[in-house]
Amino acid sequence: MDNITKYLNKIAYKFPKGYPDMNDSKDKTMLFELIEQQLGLFSDEEIDDITVTIKDKVGVDLDKVSSDVRNDILDIVGDDTKLSNDDLDNVKNYISGIKYKKGIIDYISSKGAGEKQVSTKIFNKMLETGEAETYFNYIKNPYKYSFLGDGGNFFSKFKVLSNELVKFIIDLTPSVRRTGTGKGEVLLSIMLDDVKDASTGGDINVGGKPVEVKNRGAIPMGQKAEFGENTIVTVYDEVEEEMNKILNNDISLRIKGTRPFNRFGVVFNQIKDEQPQALKNYIDIIEKSIKRNYIGLNYEDFNVASYVNGGEFNWAGLEQDLSKKIIQLYTELEEFEEILFLNDATGEYAIVPTNELNNQVGDKIIIKFADGMPRWTYKF
């Protein structure tokens, strides 16, 4: 924390509301008396600069404020220390932004419990970047969710704010009652008029419509699933146990350096070379174990034997089709209407309706099993 911010935090207790309210003439006078006390730190040119800033931004002419004191900031930075240009900018940003504090924090807090938790942090960042007034004016007539279209880039869409501030807000992930907020959700809530933190269904609520927000490598499933990352281990255990009753040699699916479903393909080739008569048993056992452990999926058209052709096992096709079934269950359990895919590093995003998700798997949506659950990433 820079020295100026420390100082301003230090004097906050002196004000009845815990901060200087620029709509209160007494608070305004007190703040500028305290600031004027410290003007001995500045050159005449810097004093003129601060005076103009205060007059322009707050509407008070510093020359007309009483002048009895000059010591608090000196106690912090030292009598012989001159404030740097950055420190001077911090003073000006704080002075020009402080009168917007209540309006900004109240607005951000109204968007949800997670947003309320980080409202002061966001406001302080706005003071640092000098954008409190800009945001305060923006929220008088903010964009709506429809402004996003079906894709784009948050940095260019929200260019009313600096890239530094947008990135800072994208990365905020407050946690409330053990429920984590994903990257980008806070930004959407506080920048779009009809968006709030979701209380039921989806990550955000858009005028009553539940929407999920998914970053790179996210799992397409929520907490309602009856299976998870370790489910594949149970499948391995069952397949190994049943096949080792049939084969002369033990098999193991614990193969390092390969994807979970690729391991089924590796062992398929081993059995084909050594005891091909057991291949049908192997395929049947895999199917039964998947159905037993991946609970709730629609297996009406699911047949693992259909992925065997010409003596080759198309494990990648099995992986992709099982992923699609998980996505389908996900949309049914969580009851959202669309997903906003996000690349938090670049700010790129794409919005896909739920009924289009499976059509885009393998094309725009890349999906792979990392363990017992698939991960998906949008191909921007």
Secondary structure, 3 states (H helix, E strand, C coil): CCHHHHHHHHHHHHCCCCCCCCCCHHHHHHHHHHHHHCHHHCCHHHHHHHHHHHHHHHCCCHHHCCCCCCCHHHHHHCCCCCCCHHHHHHHHHHHHHHHHHHHHHHHHHCCCHHHHHCHHHHHHHHHHHCCHHHHHHHCCCCECHHHHCCEEEHHHHCCCCCHHHHHHHHCCCCEECCEECCCCHHHHHHHECCEEECCCCCCEEECCEEEEEECCCECCCCCCCCCCCCHHHHHHHHHHHHHHHHCCCCCCCCCCCCCHHHHHHHHHHHHHHHCHHHHHHHHHHHHHHHHHHCCCCCCCCCCHHHHEECCEECHHHHHHHHHHHHHHHHHHHHCCCEEEEECCCCCEEEEEEHHHHHHHECCCEEEEECCCCEEEEECC
